[in-house]
Amino acid sequence: MAWSLMLALRSRGVGVAWTTIVLKHEAEIAALLGIPVNRTPAACLPVAYFTGDDFKPAKRVPARERTYWNKWGSRREGR
């Protein structure tokens, strides 16, 4: 559901980022935002209007350069 919201916001020129900082500081975030103690925040979605002139995807390292097979550092060759 959060991903769908992010896509909808982007289609309207609004920037959003999925953050998980709430997991590390759950108690402080819950207190700050008034989240009941019987609820667990799973993600925080900061939302803002984009003010730049070129909204484009960030540069990313190809997944095959970050993916290992069977053990750390072992690459799958030939694909």
Secondary structure, DSSP 8 states (H G I E B T S, - for coil): -HHHHHHHHHHTTEEE--B-HHHHTHHHHHHHHT--TT-----B--EEE--SS---------GGGT--SSSTT------
